[in-house]
Amino acid sequence: MFRNIPPILNAKQLLDQSIRRTKKIQIHDRDKRYEIKKIVIARTEVFIDDLTSRLESYVKNFPSIDRLPMFYQEIIDIKIDTNKLKKSLGAVDWARKTVEMVYSTQSSALKKSGNVEFLKQKQKEIYGRVSSIVKQIDKNLIFLSNAQKILRTFPDIEDVPTVVIAGYPNVGKSSLIRKLSAAKPEIAQYPFTTKQIYVGHMEKKVRYEKKQYQIIDTPGLLDRPLAERNNIEKQAIAALRHLADLIVFIFDPSGTSGYQMDEQMFMLENIKKLFDDVPFIIVENKVDIKNTGSANRKISCSTGEGIEQLREEILSVLN
């Protein structure tokens, strides 16, 4: 969805590239005066066409934000700022239209005149006015360039049954998704390693066809009001809100994550209140280090204990 957005140049790069394209144009005519005229007109047209087509492609290849699934709309607002994105796209479109207007009002003067000095001066004026317009949106182009890079990191979310893995930082969410799917999120022993949302897939053969299931690893959550959560935590909340058909909540009773069980249990109760219409599977990880003897499902991402049984339960709930 976001892979089609082209790399976006800043104002100087955009102008330099369009100018370079004009220099490749050569026209030969026995009448030297007509040759110069044809070259001036052709180069000016290429300059305008190249600029406007690039500006148009920048706007058209960004998806319509209001038509995106709510998950993407929320993530865009968290990581980029929807209002700034729309404003920058509007500014680029304004520049394209203004460049086209400038050329349409000046092109007839180029085509009618046979005076070489006048032609060169008029071309210089058009280049100057157009360059001024493009430079006015330089900040917008830089903003869109950064936005494009961020959007290209977004996961491709499919419309299939989805399980979201949630819990405190460093309790084993990324390790679990690696056990359950082919996704390979980064594994490290420090909070907020997962700064993006990772998507993996599981399959189950149902009669003669394979049924796909989506499993999502979210950034670690901390137990505090939504208004106090950072942008990484807000991504996890967005995933839970818009994507989850099932939530697997992971506890770490061993204490090696740095969070006590009462903290983790308090957060679980708060999440259950927010998502009371979504089924939960409660899992205790690191059973190889500590087994509480509770009724919660026990697993160890280190040894693999309990993983296949958890997989079967997940698929059973999602069916």
C-alpha positions in Angstrom: 0.0 0.0 0.0 2.7 2.5 1.0 5.5 1.0 -1.2 4.3 3.0 -4.3 5.1 6.3 -2.8 8.2 7.5 -4.7 11.3 9.0 -3.0 10.6 12.8 -2.6 13.2 15.4 -3.5 13.6 18.7 -1.8 13.2 21.9 -3.7 16.9 22.2 -4.8 17.1 18.6 -5.9 13.8 18.8 -7.8 14.9 22.0 -9.7 18.4 20.7 -10.4 17.1 17.4 -11.8 14.5 19.2 -14.0 17.2 21.6 -15.3 19.5 18.7 -16.1 16.9 17.1 -18.2 16.5 20.2 -20.3 20.2 20.3 -21.1 19.9 17.0 -23.0 17.6 18.5 -25.6 19.3 19.4 -28.9 17.4 20.5 -32.0 19.0 21.2 -35.4 17.7 23.6 -38.0 19.3 25.2 -41.0 18.0 28.6 -39.8 20.0 29.3 -36.7 17.4 31.7 -35.3 14.7 29.1 -35.5 17.0 26.5 -34.1 17.5 28.6 -30.9 13.8 29.4 -30.7 12.9 25.7 -30.9 15.5 24.7 -28.3 14.3 27.5 -25.9 10.7 26.4 -26.2 11.4 22.7 -26.0 13.7 23.1 -22.9 11.2 25.3 -21.1 8.4 22.8 -21.8 10.5 19.9 -20.5 11.4 21.9 -17.4 7.7 22.6 -16.6 6.5 19.1 -17.6 9.2 17.4 -15.5 8.5 19.5 -12.4 4.7 19.3 -12.6 4.7 15.5 -13.3 6.9 14.9 -10.3 4.8 17.1 -8.0 1.7 15.4 -9.2 3.1 12.0 -8.6 4.1 12.9 -5.0 0.4 13.8 -4.2 -1.3 11.0 -6.2 0.9 8.2 -4.8 0.2 9.1 -1.2 -3.0 7.2 -0.2 -6.1 9.1 0.7 -5.8 9.1 4.5 -9.5 9.3 5.1 -10.1 6.1 3.1 -7.5 4.1 4.9 -8.5 1.5 7.6 -8.8 3.2 11.0 -5.7 1.4 12.3 -3.5 3.1 9.6 -5.2 6.5 10.2 -4.4 6.3 13.9 -0.8 5.2 13.3 -0.2 8.0 10.8 -1.5 10.5 13.3 0.8 9.1 16.0 4.0 8.8 14.0 3.6 11.6 11.4 0.7 14.0 12.3 -2.3 13.8 9.9 -3.0 17.5 9.7 0.6 18.3 8.8 0.6 15.6 6.2 -2.6 16.9 4.6 -1.3 20.4 4.7 2.0 19.5 3.0 0.2 17.5 0.3 -2.1 20.5 -0.3 0.9 22.8 -0.6 2.6 20.6 -3.2 -0.6 20.4 -5.2 -0.9 24.2 -5.0 2.7 24.5 -6.3 1.9 22.2 -9.3 -1.2 24.2 -10.2 0.7 27.5 -9.9 3.6 26.4 -12.0 1.2 25.2 -14.7 -0.6 28.6 -14.6 2.6 30.6 -14.8 3.7 28.6 -17.9 0.3 28.8 -19.6 0.3 32.6 -19.3 3.8 33.0 -20.6 4.1 30.2 -23.2 2.3 32.2 -25.9 4.9 35.0 -25.7 7.7 32.4 -26.3 5.9 30.9 -29.3 5.0 34.2 -31.0 8.4 36.0 -30.7 11.3 35.5 -33.1 13.7 37.7 -31.1 16.4 35.5 -29.7 17.3 37.9 -26.8 13.6 38.2 -25.9 13.2 34.4 -25.9 16.2 33.9 -23.6 15.0 36.6 -21.2 11.4 35.2 -21.1 12.8 31.7 -20.5 14.9 33.1 -17.6 11.8 34.8 -16.2 9.8 31.6 -16.3 12.6 29.6 -14.7 12.9 32.3 -11.9 9.2 32.4 -11.1 8.8 28.7 -11.1 11.9 28.2 -9.0 10.5 30.7 -6.5 7.2 28.8 -6.3 9.0 25.4 -5.7 11.3 26.9 -3.1 8.2 28.1 -1.2 7.2 24.5 -0.5 10.7 23.2 0.4 9.7 22.5 4.0 6.6 20.6 2.8 8.7 18.5 0.5 11.2 17.7 3.3 8.2 16.8 5.6 6.8 14.5 2.9 10.1 12.9 2.3 10.3 12.0 6.0 6.7 10.8 6.0 7.4 8.6 3.0 10.3 6.9 4.8 8.1 6.3 7.8 5.1 5.0 5.8 7.3 2.5 4.0 8.1 0.9 7.4 4.4 0.3 8.1 3.3 -3.4 8.2 1.0 -4.7 5.6 -2.1 -5.6 7.6 -4.4 -8.2 6.0 -8.1 -8.7 6.6 -7.7 -12.1 8.2 -8.3 -13.4 11.8 -5.8 -11.6 13.9 -4.2 -12.2 17.3 -2.4 -9.3 19.0 0.4 -10.1 21.6 0.4 -7.6 24.4 2.1 -7.1 27.8 4.8 -5.1 29.6 8.2 -4.5 27.9 10.7 -7.3 27.9 8.2 -10.1 28.9 8.9 -12.1 25.7 6.4 -10.8 23.1 9.0 -10.7 20.3 10.3 -14.1 21.3 6.8 -15.6 21.1 6.0 -14.2 17.7 9.2 -15.8 16.4 8.1 -19.1 17.8 4.6 -18.9 16.4 5.4 -17.4 12.9 8.0 -16.7 10.3 8.4 -13.1 11.4 11.8 -12.2 12.8 11.5 -9.2 15.1 14.6 -7.9 16.9 15.3 -9.6 20.2 17.1 -7.7 23.0 17.1 -7.4 26.7 16.0 -3.7 27.1 12.6 -2.0 27.2 10.9 -0.8 24.1 13.1 -2.9 21.7 9.9 -3.2 19.6 9.5 0.3 18.3 7.4 -0.9 15.3 4.5 -3.3 14.9 5.7 -6.6 13.5 3.3 -8.9 11.6 3.7 -12.7 11.3 1.4 -15.4 9.9 0.3 -18.8 10.9 -1.5 -21.3 8.7 -3.9 -24.1 9.3 -5.1 -26.6 6.8 -8.9 -26.7 6.7 -10.1 -29.5 4.4 -8.4 -28.8 1.1 -7.3 -25.2 1.7 -4.8 -23.4 3.9 -6.4 -20.7 6.2 -4.2 -17.7 7.1 -4.0 -16.1 10.5 -2.2 -12.9 11.4 -0.2 -12.5 14.5 1.0 -9.1 15.6 3.8 -8.2 18.0 3.1 -4.8 19.6 5.5 -2.4 21.4 5.6 -2.9 25.2 2.8 -1.3 27.2 3.2 0.5 30.5 0.3 0.9 33.0 -0.6 4.5 32.8 -3.5 6.7 31.3 -3.6 6.9 27.5 -2.8 10.6 27.6 0.5 9.9 29.3 1.6 7.1 27.0 4.4 7.7 24.5 4.1 7.2 20.8 5.5 3.7 20.9 2.8 2.6 23.5 0.1 4.4 21.5 0.9 2.1 18.5 0.2 -0.9 20.6 -3.1 0.5 21.8 -4.1 1.3 18.2 -3.3 -2.3 17.2 -5.4 -3.7 20.1 -8.3 -1.3 19.3 -8.6 -1.8 15.6 -7.0 -5.2 14.7 -7.4 -7.7 17.6 -9.8 -10.7 17.2 -7.9 -12.2 20.1 -5.4 -10.8 22.6 -2.6 -12.9 24.0 -1.5 -11.2 27.2 2.0 -12.3 28.4 3.1 -12.2 32.0 6.7 -12.6 33.2 6.4 -14.0 36.8 10.2 -14.4 37.0 10.8 -10.7 37.6 13.7 -10.7 35.0 11.7 -8.2 32.9 12.0 -5.6 35.7 8.3 -5.6 36.4 6.5 -7.2 39.3 3.4 -9.5 38.9 1.1 -7.1 40.7 2.0 -4.3 38.2 1.4 -6.6 35.3 -1.9 -7.9 36.7 -3.1 -4.4 37.3 -2.4 -3.5 33.6 -4.2 -6.6 32.4 -7.3 -5.6 34.3 -7.2 -2.1 32.8 -6.7 -3.5 29.2 -9.6 -6.0 29.8 -11.9 -3.0 30.6 -10.8 -1.2 27.4 -11.3 -4.3 25.2 -14.1 -6.1 27.0 -15.5 -7.4 23.7 -12.2 -9.2 22.7 -11.3 -12.7 24.0 -8.1 -13.1 25.9 -5.6 -15.9 26.4 -3.5 -15.3 29.5 0.0 -16.7 29.3 2.9 -16.9 31.7 6.3 -16.9 30.0 9.7 -18.1 31.4 8.2 -21.1 33.1 11.7 -22.6 32.9 12.8 -19.9 35.4 9.6 -19.8 37.6 6.4 -21.7 37.6 3.7 -20.0 39.8 1.3 -23.0 39.7 -1.5 -20.8 38.6 -4.2 -21.8 36.1 -2.7 -19.6 33.4 -1.2 -21.3 30.3 2.6 -21.8 30.9 5.2 -21.4 28.2 8.9 -20.9 27.8 10.1 -19.1 24.7 13.6 -20.2 25.6 12.9 -23.9 25.7 9.8 -24.1 23.5 7.8 -25.6 26.3 4.0 -25.1 25.9 4.4 -23.2 22.5 2.5 -25.8 20.4 -0.3 -26.1 22.9 -0.6 -22.3 22.8 -0.7 -22.3 19.0 -3.5 -24.9 19.1 -5.5 -22.8 21.5 -5.0 -19.6 19.5 -6.2 -21.3 16.3 -9.2 -22.8 18.1 -10.3 -19.4 19.4 -9.9 -17.7 16.0 -11.8 -20.4 14.1 
